[in-house]
Amino acid sequence: MPRRPRLALVPGEPAGIGPELVVRAAQRDWDAQLVCYGDHDTLMRAADAIGLPLRLISPNDSSAVGPGRLAHVEIPTILATRFGHPEPRNARTTIGAIETAAGACLQGLCDGLVTGPVNKAAINDGGIPYTGTTELLAAQARCDVVMMLANDIVRVALATTHLPLRAVADAITVDGLESTLRIVLRALRDDFGIDAPRIAVLGLNPHAGEDGHLGHEERDLIIPLLDRLRGEGWNLIGPLPADTAFLAAKLPDYDAVLAMYHDQGLPVLKYSDFAHAVNITLGLPYPRVAVDHGTALELAGRGIADPSSLFAAIETCTRLARARIARTNAA
């Protein structure tokens, strides 16, 4: 069996539900060692607010790890946290926690990264241009990545991520789609253990372009690329009309779906099982899995936030990290 992975765990926005979800995660035994990168006082206040025990220990003190105890690396906030009230002056440390934890993965100190929700407005108001953690991690690792959302029903990868809708069509290129598909294929093989992945590719336009009558991107870009990759032995389905691709009878025929833009595929995934959905960044040198929900400021500190997505993220990241460790050991 591969060794037990060590996962870096980042709570995210200190005023949101992330800290209390981390406290809940600390109450369980996992198949991985969790190392939390965040502010000590915020975590302890979250534990007090929801009435759960928490002891933060050194990452090197493996003998003390257990329910209610959590390995911890201090990333102090600038101002004390008020749950439900983001403070832009804490933006630098919120981003710093993510970058430090990801750096530990790049250095081989951790085997994977699990991230909680962040507040984009607070980060930008704090003077840090920020579109998303996926883009931040890609820039730090200097590699191309793909965002994939997944639950037990469907995996949905995105050809474009956080773009205004009017910019999407111009962002769809043959080179970009090919790079995305290659990253998805490699991840399905190496991380998910699928020998011959079946990838469904959605069209950009309604009815997948209707043979050019409702748009030309399918005819001019997507279809020629898929035909060429099929010639290399790929199992690609599509381009498919997005309105029927997710029918329950069809989903068993795919291992993943590639959507052309954010709101084309993700609403379906979240409707199918939002509580257990996770956000996976494909293409990084380490596994990264995030919760698939926001900071829920109105719930913070009340002890009623659902930890299901964080628990699913930890379990998914553990599986992906084990697969990478096994692959490294076999090489």
C-alpha positions as CSV (number, residue, x, y, z in Angstrom):
1,M,0.0,0.0,0.0
2,P,1.2,3.5,-0.7
3,R,2.3,5.5,2.4
4,R,-0.3,7.7,4.1
5,P,-0.4,11.0,2.3
6,R,0.1,14.4,4.0
7,L,-2.4,17.0,2.8
8,A,-2.2,20.8,3.2
9,L,-5.5,22.1,4.3
10,V,-6.4,25.8,3.9
11,P,-9.6,27.2,5.5
12,G,-10.0,30.1,3.1
13,E,-11.8,33.3,4.0
14,P,-11.4,33.7,7.8
15,A,-14.8,35.4,8.3
16,G,-16.7,32.6,6.4
17,I,-17.6,29.0,7.2
18,G,-14.2,27.6,6.2
19,P,-12.6,27.7,9.7
20,E,-15.5,25.9,11.3
21,L,-15.5,23.3,8.6
22,V,-11.9,22.7,9.2
23,V,-12.7,22.2,12.9
24,R,-15.3,19.7,12.0
25,A,-12.8,17.9,9.8
26,A,-10.4,17.7,12.7
27,Q,-12.9,15.6,14.7
28,R,-12.5,12.7,12.3
29,D,-9.8,10.1,11.6
30,W,-8.7,10.3,7.9
31,D,-6.6,8.1,5.7
32,A,-4.3,11.1,5.3
33,Q,-2.5,13.5,7.7
34,L,-4.0,17.0,7.6
35,V,-1.8,20.0,8.0
36,C,-3.8,23.2,8.3
37,Y,-2.3,26.5,7.1
38,G,-4.2,29.3,8.8
39,D,-4.6,31.6,11.7
40,H,-4.5,30.0,15.1
41,D,-6.9,32.4,16.8
42,T,-9.5,32.2,14.0
43,L,-9.5,28.4,14.2
44,M,-9.9,28.5,18.0
45,R,-12.7,31.0,17.9
46,A,-14.4,28.8,15.3
47,A,-14.1,25.8,17.6
48,D,-15.5,27.8,20.5
49,A,-18.4,29.1,18.4
50,I,-19.6,25.7,17.3
51,G,-18.7,23.9,20.6
52,L,-16.1,21.4,19.4
53,P,-12.7,20.6,20.9
54,L,-9.6,21.6,19.0
55,R,-5.9,21.4,19.8
56,L,-3.5,22.7,17.2
57,I,-0.1,20.9,17.2
58,S,3.2,20.9,15.3
59,P,3.2,19.1,11.9
60,N,6.1,17.1,13.2
61,D,4.3,15.9,16.3
62,S,2.7,12.9,14.6
63,S,2.2,11.0,17.9
64,A,-0.4,13.6,19.0
65,V,-2.6,13.5,15.9
66,G,-6.1,12.3,16.5
67,P,-9.7,13.4,16.8
68,G,-9.9,17.0,17.9
69,R,-6.2,17.6,17.2
70,L,-4.9,19.1,14.0
71,A,-1.4,19.7,12.7
72,H,-1.0,23.4,12.1
73,V,1.2,26.0,10.4
74,E,0.6,29.5,11.5
75,I,-0.5,32.1,8.9
76,P,-1.7,35.0,11.1
77,T,-4.4,37.3,10.0
78,I,-3.8,41.1,10.2
79,L,-7.0,41.8,12.0
80,A,-9.1,39.6,14.3
81,T,-11.9,37.8,12.6
82,R,-15.5,38.7,13.0
83,F,-17.5,35.9,11.5
84,G,-19.8,37.1,8.7
85,H,-17.7,40.2,8.2
86,P,-14.8,39.9,5.7
87,E,-11.9,42.3,6.3
88,P,-10.1,43.3,3.1
89,R,-7.0,44.0,5.1
90,N,-6.8,40.2,5.7
91,A,-6.6,39.6,2.0
92,R,-2.9,39.2,1.9
93,T,-2.8,36.5,4.5
94,T,-5.7,34.7,3.0
95,I,-3.8,34.5,-0.3
96,G,-0.6,33.9,1.6
97,A,-2.0,30.8,3.3
98,I,-2.9,29.3,-0.1
99,E,0.5,30.1,-1.6
100,T,2.4,28.8,1.4
101,A,0.4,25.5,1.4
102,A,0.8,25.1,-2.3
103,G,4.5,25.9,-2.0
104,A,4.8,23.0,0.5
105,C,3.3,20.7,-2.1
106,L,5.7,22.0,-4.8
107,Q,8.6,21.3,-2.4
108,G,7.4,17.8,-1.6
109,L,6.5,18.6,2.0
110,C,2.9,17.8,1.3
111,D,1.3,15.4,-1.2
112,G,-1.9,17.4,-2.0
113,L,-3.8,20.5,-1.3
114,V,-7.4,21.0,0.0
115,T,-8.8,24.5,0.0
116,G,-11.8,26.1,1.6
117,P,-13.9,28.9,0.1
118,V,-12.5,32.4,-0.4
119,N,-14.3,35.8,-0.8
120,K,-13.2,37.2,-4.1
121,A,-14.6,40.6,-3.4
122,A,-12.7,41.0,-0.1
123,I,-9.4,39.9,-1.8
124,N,-9.8,42.4,-4.7
125,D,-10.9,45.1,-2.2
126,G,-7.7,44.3,-0.4
127,G,-5.7,45.4,-3.4
128,I,-4.9,41.9,-4.8
129,P,-6.1,41.3,-8.4
130,Y,-7.7,37.9,-8.1
131,T,-10.0,35.9,-10.4
132,G,-9.8,32.5,-8.7
133,T,-7.6,30.1,-6.8
134,T,-7.3,27.8,-9.9
135,E,-5.6,30.6,-11.8
136,L,-3.5,31.6,-8.8
137,L,-2.1,28.0,-8.4
138,A,-1.4,27.7,-12.2
139,A,0.6,30.9,-12.1
140,Q,2.6,29.8,-9.1
141,A,3.4,26.4,-10.5
142,R,3.9,27.9,-14.0
143,C,1.8,25.3,-15.8
144,D,-1.4,25.0,-17.7
145,V,-4.4,23.6,-15.7
146,V,-8.0,22.6,-16.2
147,M,-10.8,23.1,-13.7
148,M,-12.9,20.0,-13.2
149,L,-16.0,19.8,-10.9
150,A,-17.0,16.3,-9.9
151,N,-19.3,14.3,-7.7
152,D,-20.3,10.6,-7.7
153,I,-22.6,11.3,-10.7
154,V,-20.6,13.2,-13.2
155,R,-17.2,14.9,-13.9
156,V,-17.3,18.2,-15.7
157,A,-14.1,19.9,-17.0
158,L,-14.1,23.4,-18.4
159,A,-12.6,24.7,-21.6
160,T,-12.8,28.3,-20.2
161,T,-13.3,29.3,-16.6
162,H,-14.0,32.8,-15.2
163,L,-14.8,34.8,-18.3
164,P,-17.6,37.1,-19.2
165,L,-20.0,35.3,-21.5
166,R,-19.3,37.7,-24.4
167,A,-15.6,36.8,-24.2
168,V,-16.1,33.0,-24.3
169,A,-16.4,32.5,-28.1
170,D,-13.1,34.3,-28.8
171,A,-11.4,32.3,-26.1
172,I,-12.3,28.9,-27.8
173,T,-9.3,28.0,-30.0
174,V,-8.0,24.7,-31.4
175,D,-4.8,25.0,-29.5
176,G,-6.6,25.7,-26.2
177,L,-9.1,22.9,-26.6
178,E,-6.4,20.4,-27.5
179,S,-4.3,21.4,-24.5
180,T,-7.3,21.1,-22.3
181,L,-8.3,17.7,-23.7
182,R,-4.8,16.4,-23.2
183,I,-4.7,17.5,-19.6
184,V,-8.1,15.9,-18.9
185,L,-7.1,12.7,-20.7
186,R,-3.8,12.4,-18.7
187,A,-5.6,13.1,-15.4
188,L,-8.3,10.5,-16.1
189,R,-5.6,7.9,-16.9
190,D,-3.1,8.7,-14.2
191,D,-5.1,10.1,-11.3
192,F,-8.4,8.3,-11.7
193,G,-7.1,5.1,-13.1
194,I,-9.2,4.9,-16.2
195,D,-7.2,3.1,-18.9
196,A,-9.3,4.2,-21.9
197,P,-11.2,7.4,-20.9
198,R,-14.4,8.4,-22.7
199,I,-14.8,12.1,-22.9
200,A,-17.9,13.9,-24.1
201,V,-17.3,17.3,-25.6
202,L,-20.1,19.8,-25.6
203,G,-20.7,22.3,-28.5
204,L,-20.4,26.0,-27.8
205,N,-23.7,26.9,-29.5
206,P,-27.3,25.7,-29.1
207,H,-27.8,22.3,-30.8
208,A,-24.0,22.1,-31.2
209,G,-24.2,24.7,-34.0
210,E,-26.9,23.0,-36.1
211,D,-24.5,22.3,-38.9
212,G,-23.3,25.9,-39.0
213,H,-26.8,27.5,-38.9
214,L,-26.4,28.5,-35.2
215,G,-22.7,29.2,-35.1
216,H,-19.6,28.1,-36.9
217,E,-17.3,27.1,-34.0
218,E,-18.3,23.5,-34.0
219,R,-17.8,23.1,-37.8
220,D,-14.6,25.1,-38.0
221,L,-12.8,24.3,-34.8
222,I,-14.3,21.6,-32.6
223,I,-15.2,18.9,-35.1
224,P,-11.9,18.9,-37.0
225,L,-9.9,18.7,-33.7
226,L,-12.0,15.8,-32.4
227,D,-11.6,14.0,-35.7
228,R,-7.9,14.4,-35.5
229,L,-7.6,13.2,-32.0
230,R,-9.9,10.2,-32.7
231,G,-7.3,9.3,-35.4
232,E,-4.8,9.0,-32.5
233,G,-7.1,6.5,-30.8
234,W,-9.0,8.8,-28.4
235,N,-12.5,8.0,-27.4
236,L,-14.3,11.3,-27.9
237,I,-18.0,11.8,-28.1
238,G,-19.4,15.0,-29.7
239,P,-19.7,17.8,-30.1
240,L,-22.9,17.3,-28.2
241,P,-25.8,19.7,-27.7
242,A,-25.5,20.8,-24.0
243,D,-29.3,20.5,-23.4
244,T,-29.3,16.8,-23.9
245,A,-25.8,15.7,-23.1
246,F,-26.5,15.3,-19.3
247,L,-29.6,13.0,-19.6
248,A,-29.4,10.2,-17.0
249,A,-29.4,7.6,-19.7
250,K,-26.3,9.1,-21.4
251,L,-24.1,9.8,-18.4
252,P,-22.9,6.2,-18.0
253,D,-21.4,6.5,-21.5
254,Y,-18.9,9.2,-20.4
255,D,-16.0,9.3,-17.9
256,A,-16.0,13.1,-18.1
257,V,-17.7,15.9,-19.9
258,L,-15.8,18.9,-21.4
259,A,-18.0,22.0,-21.2
260,M,-17.1,25.1,-23.2
261,Y,-17.8,27.6,-20.4
262,H,-18.5,27.9,-16.7
263,D,-22.3,28.1,-16.7
264,Q,-22.8,25.5,-19.4
265,G,-21.9,22.5,-17.4
266,L,-21.7,23.5,-13.7
267,P,-25.3,24.2,-13.0
268,V,-26.1,20.6,-14.1
269,L,-23.4,19.1,-11.9
270,K,-24.5,21.2,-8.9
271,Y,-28.1,20.3,-9.3
272,S,-27.2,16.6,-9.5
273,D,-25.5,16.6,-6.0
274,F,-24.2,19.9,-4.8
275,A,-23.4,18.8,-1.2
276,H,-20.8,16.3,-2.3
277,A,-19.4,18.1,-5.3
278,V,-15.7,19.1,-5.3
279,N,-13.5,21.3,-7.5
280,I,-10.3,19.6,-8.8
281,T,-7.5,21.4,-10.5
282,L,-6.0,19.1,-13.2
283,G,-2.5,19.6,-14.5
284,L,-0.7,20.8,-11.4
285,P,2.4,18.8,-10.1
286,Y,0.3,17.8,-7.1
287,P,-3.4,17.1,-6.5
288,R,-5.6,20.1,-5.5
289,V,-9.2,19.7,-4.5
290,A,-11.5,22.5,-3.2
291,V,-15.0,22.7,-1.9
292,D,-17.6,23.5,-4.4
293,H,-19.4,26.2,-2.4
294,G,-18.9,29.8,-1.2
295,T,-18.0,31.4,2.1
296,A,-21.7,31.4,3.3
297,L,-21.1,34.5,5.5
298,E,-24.6,34.4,6.8
299,L,-23.9,31.0,8.4
300,A,-20.4,31.6,9.7
301,G,-19.9,30.9,13.4
302,R,-23.4,29.4,13.9
303,G,-22.4,25.7,13.7
304,I,-25.0,24.8,11.0
305,A,-22.8,24.8,7.9
306,D,-22.8,21.5,6.0
307,P,-19.2,20.0,5.9
308,S,-20.0,17.4,3.2
309,S,-18.2,19.1,0.4
310,L,-15.0,19.6,2.5
311,F,-15.1,16.0,3.6
312,A,-15.6,14.9,0.0
313,A,-12.6,17.1,-1.0
314,I,-10.4,15.5,1.6
315,E,-11.4,12.0,0.6
316,T,-10.9,12.8,-3.1
317,C,-7.5,14.5,-2.6
318,T,-6.4,11.5,-0.5
319,R,-7.3,9.1,-3.3
320,L,-5.5,11.2,-5.9
321,A,-2.5,11.6,-3.7
322,R,-2.3,7.9,-3.1
323,A,-2.4,7.3,-6.8
324,R,0.5,9.6,-7.4
325,I,2.5,8.1,-4.6
326,A,1.9,4.6,-6.0
327,R,2.8,5.8,-9.5
328,T,6.0,7.3,-8.2
329,N,6.9,4.2,-6.3
330,A,6.4,2.1,-9.4
331,A,8.5,4.3,-11.7
